Amino acid sequence: MADICKIKKVLTFHTARHTFSTTICLDNGLPIETLSKMLGHSDIKITQAYAKVSNRKIEEDVNKLNSILQ
């Protein structure tokens, strides 16, 4: 798949879980608790290893908070 998309990175199942967790779920507002259940994790700490907060999400949330506080 990486060759077809001309991506010069090895794509693994682990990479796919990171991408799904961060880009598709958390960046679109899905709570990490819901994501944890979707991934079948018994401990939310496992989910936190896959799902990182992106700079884009931080910016969106800060802007939202700024609007509320003004």
Secondary structure, 3 states (H helix, E strand, C coil): CCCCCCCCCCCCHHHHHHHHHHHHHHHHCCCHHHHHHHCCCCCHHHHHHHCCCCHHHHHHHHHHHHHHHC
